[in-house]
Amino acid sequence: MTTPNMTMTSLSDLPALISIPLAGEILGLTRATAYRYAASGDLPVKRFGGRRVYVITARLRAIVEGTEETVQ
């Protein structure tokens, strides 16, 4: 289900927040690159309690659709 060729329907089936590695997998990025993009602000993330960081699925979907430009 989680491949770089993931469909918009599959993306809409995801929870509101997903892990950075899963977002990277969806975008076809390595785990390290996904974390680097999250740290630089190129991936839309939400931080909880200092250590827990999640990617906002709605904004990730906008990136995939091309309506938001954050991932290079």
HELIX and SHEET records of a PDB file:
HELIX    1   1 MET A    8  SER A   12  1                                   5    
HELIX    2   2 ILE A   20  LEU A   27  1                                   8    
HELIX    3   3 ARG A   31  SER A   40  1                                  10    
HELIX    4   4 THR A   57  GLU A   65  1                                   9    
SHEET    1   A 3 LEU A  17  ILE A  18  0                                        
SHEET    2   A 3 ARG A  52  ILE A  56 -1                                        
SHEET    3   A 3 VAL A  45  PHE A  48 -1                                        
END                                                                             
